[in-house]
Amino acid sequence: MQHPSVIPQEIAHFNALAARWWDESGPMRPLHMMNGPRAAWVVQRVRALVGPGVEILDIGCGAGLLAEALAKQGFEVLGADAGAEVIEAARSHAQGQGLNLQYRNATAEELVAEGVKFPVVTALEILEHVADPVAFLRTLADLLEPGGVLFLSTLNRTPQSFLTAKLGAEYILRLLPKGTHDWKKFITPAELGRYCREAGLRLADTAGLSFSPRRRGFVLSHDLSVNYLAMAVAD
C-alpha cells in the first residue's frame, strides 16, 4: 500500500523527541505555546458546525497535545500517528486522567483501509512533513463522513516564515531542533485551497497563529504569513 503521509526520516525525527514531548520548555515548546489557541479555534467550530461531544480523529497526533486538549473539552478522540514511540508517550501521559481518549500507532492510509469514517478529522502541523500533500489530503477526505469537517494547520512559504519559523526558531532562538522543517515544503494558502479542491474538499475558513511578544505566546490573528489554521468541508 502507498503511504503518502509517511517519510521514514520524519517519523524517526519525531520519535527521537518522544521522551521530551510534554516538557513545556523542551523541543516541543512552540507546540505547547500554540496548543491553547489552535485547540480553541477547532473546538469553537466543531461545536457550531457539528455538535458537542462528537468523535474526532487526530491524525499525526504526536504525543497527544491536541488530542488531550480536545478530549478535555468533552469530545471522543482517537489519536493516530505513524510513530510508535510518540504514541507510547501519548498513552503514558493520558493514563489516569479519565479522558474519552484512545491512541493507535497507525497511518491515515491504514485507517482508510479499515473503512472507518469520522465527522471531524484534525491534522495539525503535519501537512509540511508528508511525502505528497495532495494525496494525503485525499486520504483525509476518505476518512470524513459526508459533510464532515477537516482541520489543518501548516506554515506559509514566505520570506517571513523563512526568517522566523526556519532560521529564527531552529538556528537563532533554538526553539526547535535543527532540521525540524524544510522551508521549501511550506504551503501557501492559495496552494492549500487548490490541493483541497483536488481532494474533493472546500476550504471554508482560515486564521493566523501569530507570536505575541507582549503575551509571550501565540494568538489567533488575521496574519497568515507564517503559521495558519484552516478548515475544509467535505462537500
C-alpha positions, 0 to 999 in steps of 0.5 A: 500500500502507498503511504503518502503521509509517511517519510521514514526520516520524519517519523524517526525525527519525531520519535527521537523527541518522544521522551521530551514531548510534554516538557513545556520548555523542551523541543516541543515548546512552540507546540505547547505555546500554540496548543491553547489557541489552535485547540480553541479555534477547532473546538469553537467550530466543531461545536457550531458546525457539528455538535458537542461531544462528537468523535474526532480523529487526530491524525499525526497526533504526536504525543497527544497535545491536541488530542488531550486538549480536545478530549478535555473539552468533552469530545471522543478522540482517537489519536493516530500517528505513524510513530510508535514511540510518540504514541507510547508517550501519548498513552503514558501521559493520558493514563489516569486522567479519565479522558474519552481518549484512545491512541493507535500507532497507525497511518491515515492510509491504514485507517482508510483501509479499515473503512472507518469514517469520522465527522471531524478529522484534525491534522495539525502541523503535519501537512509540511512533513508528508511525502505528497500533500495532495494525496494525503489530503485525499486520504483525509477526505476518505476518512470524513463522513459526508459533510464532515469537517477537516482541520489543518494547520501548516506554515506559509512559504514566505520570506517571513516564515523563512526568517522566523519559523526556519532560521529564527526558531531552529538556528537563532532562538533554538526553539526547535531542533535543527532540521525540524522543517524544510522551508521549501515544503511550506504551503501557501494558502492559495496552494492549500485551497487548490490541493483541497479542491483536488481532494474533493474538499472546500476550504471554508475558513482560515486564521493566523497563529501569530507570536505575541511578544507582549503575551509571550505566546501565540494568538489567533490573528488575521496574519497568515504569513507564517503559521495558519489554521484552516478548515475544509468541508467535505462537500 
